[in-house]
């Protein structure tokens, strides 16, 4: 497992991390024992960065990650998110509110200091609210958090976040179906010394190549109930791509995958080929998934011809649906 700097002056972390949304909920039935086995398998494979949120399973994901921290001796870096336990409204963005949310996260994680807290997709207005920056800086000075960043939906939000004093990381969707961050944002983040955490790298599983037209999802799986954005931003589900279009794109992308790689590893390697990325956080609900994801770090960068061919697939099939929206 190769490592990268999480942000300027920050810790080194595994370039493949672990996204802990799926083990908290909204992905169908989950089993805590299997979730813990997946977490342990990831750490066994060299993963040192775990990303969660206070609303994943109403704190259950954080509690599982806290259990992992108690059961392992490795120096793990854990990021969580805050801001969506109440209505997304500036009136809720106060020092006392953030302190209360993070006290709950610290209890869930069983830590005194949270390595990284991220504002959880609160929109651009939060970057124009100095009181928020002051509140987070105050929590950092008190030892509640070591650093703070933001999680965003759009490239415009990501660019705006770079102007927020004190921001250390930006988490954004970036994958073979969402390539826009590579046009400007990645270079801007590198120049600013801000780390980039990539979520939804496998487009909610579409980029694993394991789905077909007959695939179905449980009623409590966001790939069922959020396909049209009924519950939250539709870009979080299949990266905003229509399911049938995604299947057609994957069929073409599979022709580019080297024999030694799985489709998922190919998708993760494509992201890692962008060196402004600090870490990628695919989810995993089984030990095998966790180990396979981590193994993407072992492969050499993809060739320029493969990148060009992948871009053609994006331009032909995906760009019209997502490029101007996010």
C-alpha positions in Angstrom: 0.0 0.0 0.0 1.4 3.4 -1.0 0.8 6.4 1.1 0.2 10.1 0.3 0.1 13.3 2.4 -3.5 13.9 3.5 -2.9 17.7 3.4 0.0 20.1 3.6 1.6 19.5 7.0 -0.7 16.7 7.7 -0.2 12.9 8.2 0.7 10.4 5.6 -2.3 8.0 4.9 -2.9 5.1 2.6 -3.9 6.2 -0.9 -6.8 3.7 -0.7 -8.9 4.3 2.3 -12.1 2.9 3.6 -15.5 4.6 3.1 -17.8 3.6 6.0 -21.1 4.8 4.7 -22.3 1.4 3.6 -21.6 -0.3 7.0 -23.8 2.4 8.7 -26.9 2.0 6.5 -28.8 3.1 3.3 -27.2 0.3 1.4 -29.6 -2.5 2.2 -29.1 -5.1 5.0 -25.8 -5.0 6.8 -24.3 -7.3 9.3 -22.0 -5.8 12.0 -19.8 -8.9 12.3 -19.1 -8.8 8.5 -18.7 -5.1 8.6 -16.0 -5.4 11.3 -14.4 -8.2 9.3 -14.3 -5.9 6.3 -12.7 -3.1 8.4 -10.1 -5.4 9.7 -9.3 -6.8 6.3 -8.8 -3.3 5.0 -6.3 -2.5 7.8 -4.6 -5.9 7.2 -4.1 -4.8 3.6 -2.5 -1.5 4.6 -5.4 0.9 4.8 -4.8 3.6 7.4 -7.5 6.1 6.6 -11.2 5.6 7.4 -14.0 8.1 6.5 -17.4 8.1 8.2 -20.1 10.6 9.3 -22.4 11.2 12.2 -25.5 10.5 10.1 -24.4 7.2 8.7 -26.8 4.9 10.5 -27.4 7.7 13.0 -23.9 7.2 14.4 -23.7 3.5 14.0 -20.9 3.7 11.4 -18.9 5.9 13.8 -19.4 3.3 16.6 -18.1 0.5 14.4 -15.1 2.6 13.5 -14.5 3.3 17.2 -14.6 -0.4 17.9 -11.9 -0.9 15.2 -9.7 1.7 16.8 -10.0 -0.2 20.1 -9.2 -3.5 18.4 -6.1 -2.4 16.4 -2.7 -1.1 17.3 -2.0 0.6 14.0 -1.8 4.4 13.7 -5.1 5.0 11.9 -6.4 8.4 10.8 -10.2 8.8 11.0 -12.3 11.5 9.4 -16.0 12.1 10.2 -18.5 14.7 9.0 -20.9 17.0 10.7 -23.6 19.5 9.8 -26.6 17.3 8.7 -28.0 16.3 12.0 -30.3 19.3 11.6 -31.8 21.1 8.7 -29.2 22.6 6.4 -29.6 26.2 7.6 -27.1 28.8 8.7 -29.0 29.3 11.9 -27.8 25.9 12.9 -24.2 26.6 12.3 -23.1 27.8 15.7 -20.1 27.1 17.9 -22.3 25.4 20.5 -24.1 23.2 17.9 -20.9 22.0 16.2 -19.4 21.3 19.7 -22.4 19.2 20.6 -22.3 17.3 17.3 -18.6 16.6 17.7 -18.9 15.6 21.3 -21.4 12.9 20.2 -19.0 11.8 17.4 -16.1 11.6 19.9 -18.2 9.4 22.1 -19.1 7.2 19.2 -15.5 7.0 18.0 -14.2 6.7 21.6 -11.5 9.3 21.0 -10.5 12.5 22.7 -9.5 14.3 19.5 -11.0 13.7 16.0 -8.3 13.7 13.3 -10.4 15.4 10.7 -14.0 16.8 10.7 -15.7 17.8 7.4 -18.7 20.0 6.9 -21.1 17.6 5.3 -22.3 19.0 2.0 -23.7 22.2 3.4 -23.4 24.3 0.2 -21.5 27.4 -0.8 -23.1 29.6 1.8 -21.1 28.0 4.5 -17.9 29.3 2.9 -19.2 32.8 3.3 -20.0 32.4 7.0 -16.9 33.4 9.0 -18.6 32.4 12.2 -18.4 28.8 11.0 -14.6 29.1 10.4 -14.2 30.6 13.8 -16.2 27.9 15.5 -14.2 25.1 13.8 -10.9 26.9 14.6 -12.0 27.2 18.2 -12.7 23.5 18.4 -9.3 22.8 16.9 -7.6 25.0 19.5 -9.4 23.2 22.2 -8.2 19.8 20.9 -11.6 18.6 19.8 -10.4 18.2 16.3 -6.9 18.3 14.7 -8.1 19.7 11.3 -11.2 20.5 9.4 -12.3 20.3 5.8 -15.4 20.2 3.7 -17.4 17.6 1.7 -19.0 19.1 -1.4 -21.3 18.1 -4.3 -20.1 20.4 -7.1 -16.8 21.6 -8.5 -18.0 25.2 -8.0 -18.4 24.4 -4.3 -15.0 22.8 -4.2 -13.3 25.9 -5.7 -15.1 28.2 -3.3 -14.0 26.0 -0.4 -10.4 26.6 -1.2 -10.9 30.3 -0.2 -12.1 29.4 3.3 -9.4 30.1 5.8 -8.3 27.0 7.7 -9.7 24.4 5.3 -7.3 21.4 5.1 -9.2 19.0 2.9 -12.0 18.9 0.3 -14.0 15.7 -0.3 -15.5 15.4 -3.7 -17.0 12.8 -6.1 -14.4 12.0 -8.8 -14.5 8.9 -10.9 -14.7 7.6 -14.5 -18.3 9.0 -14.6 -17.5 12.3 -13.0 -14.2 13.7 -14.5 -14.9 17.4 -14.2 -12.7 17.9 -11.0 -9.6 17.1 -13.1 -10.2 20.2 -15.3 -9.3 22.8 -12.8 -10.0 21.8 -9.2 -7.3 19.2 -8.6 -4.5 21.5 -9.7 -6.0 24.4 -7.6 -6.1 22.2 -4.5 -2.5 21.1 -5.0 -1.4 24.7 -5.3 -3.3 25.6 -2.1 -1.9 22.7 -0.2 -5.4 21.3 0.4 -5.9 17.6 0.4 -8.4 15.9 -1.9 -10.5 13.0 -0.6 -12.3 11.1 -3.4 -15.7 9.6 -2.5 -18.1 7.5 -4.7 -15.1 6.2 -6.7 -17.0 3.2 -7.9 -20.3 5.1 -8.7 -22.3 3.2 -6.1 -21.0 -0.1 -7.5 -21.7 0.5 -11.1 -18.0 0.6 -11.8 -17.4 -2.8 -10.3 -19.0 -4.3 -13.5 -21.1 -6.6 -11.3 -24.5 -5.2 -12.3 -26.7 -5.9 -15.2 -30.2 -4.8 -16.4 -31.8 -7.3 -14.1 -30.0 -6.1 -10.9 -32.3 -5.0 -8.1 -31.8 -3.3 -4.8 -33.5 -3.4 -1.4 -36.1 -0.8 -0.5 -33.7 0.6 2.1 -30.8 0.9 -0.4 -30.3 4.4 -1.8 -29.6 2.8 -5.2 -33.4 2.1 -5.0 -34.9 5.0 -3.1 -32.7 7.8 -4.3 -32.4 7.1 -8.0 -34.1 10.4 -8.8 -32.8 12.3 -5.9 -35.8 11.8 -3.7 -33.8 11.7 -0.4 -30.6 13.6 -1.1 -28.5 14.8 -4.0 -28.9 12.4 -6.9 -25.2 12.7 -7.7 -24.5 10.5 -4.6 -26.3 7.6 -6.3 -24.5 6.0 -9.4 -22.6 9.4 -9.5 -25.8 10.9 -11.1 -25.7 8.7 -14.2 -28.8 6.9 -15.4 -28.5 3.2 -14.6 -28.9 2.0 -18.1 -26.4 4.5 -19.5 -24.0 3.5 -16.8 -24.2 -0.2 -17.8 -23.5 0.7 -21.4 -20.5 2.8 -20.4 -19.1 0.0 -18.2 -19.4 -2.5 -21.0 -17.1 -0.3 -23.1 -14.8 0.4 -20.3 -14.3 -3.3 -19.5 -12.6 -3.6 -22.9 -9.8 -1.4 -21.6 -9.2 -3.3 -18.3 -5.8 -5.1 -18.2 -6.1 -8.9 -17.6 -4.5 -8.6 -14.2 -7.1 -6.1 -12.9 -10.7 -6.3 -11.9 -13.0 -3.6 -13.2 -13.2 -2.0 -9.7 -9.4 -1.9 -9.4 -9.2 -0.3 -12.8 -11.6 2.4 -11.7 -9.6 3.0 -8.6 -6.3 3.0 -10.4 -7.7 5.6 -12.8 -8.3 7.9 -9.9 -4.9 7.3 -8.3 -3.3 8.3 -11.6 -4.2 11.9 -10.6 -1.5 12.7 -8.2 -3.3 15.7 -6.6 -5.6 13.1 -5.0 -4.7 12.4 -1.4 -6.8 9.3 -0.8 -9.7 7.4 -2.3 -12.5 5.9 -0.1 -14.3 3.0 -1.7 -16.8 1.3 0.5 -16.7 -2.4 1.4 -19.1 -4.6 3.2 -17.1 -7.8 3.0 -13.4 -8.7 3.7 -12.9 -9.7 0.1 -14.2 -6.4 -1.2 -11.9 -4.5 1.2 -8.8 -6.5 0.2 -9.6 -6.2 -3.5 -10.0 -2.4 -3.2 -6.8 -2.0 -1.3 -4.9 -4.0 -4.0 -5.5 -1.3 -6.5 -2.6 0.5 -4.9 -0.2 -2.3 -6.2 -0.8 -1.6 -9.9 1.3 0.7 -12.0 -0.4 3.8 -13.6 -2.5 3.2 -16.6 -1.1 4.3 -20.0 -2.1 7.5 -21.7 -3.8 5.5 -24.4 -6.1 3.9 -21.9 -6.9 7.4 -20.4 -7.8 8.7 -23.8 -10.0 5.8 -24.5 -11.8 6.1 -21.1 -12.3 9.8 -21.9 -14.0 8.9 -25.1 -16.5 6.7 -23.3 -17.2 9.5 -20.9 -17.6 12.1 -23.7 -19.8 9.8 -25.8 -22.2 8.5 -23.1 -21.8 10.2 -19.7 -20.9 13.8 -20.2 -24.3 15.0 -21.4 -25.9 13.8 -18.1 -23.4 15.0 -15.5 -20.7 17.4 -16.7 -22.7 20.7 -16.5 -24.7 19.7 -13.4 -21.8 19.0 -10.9 
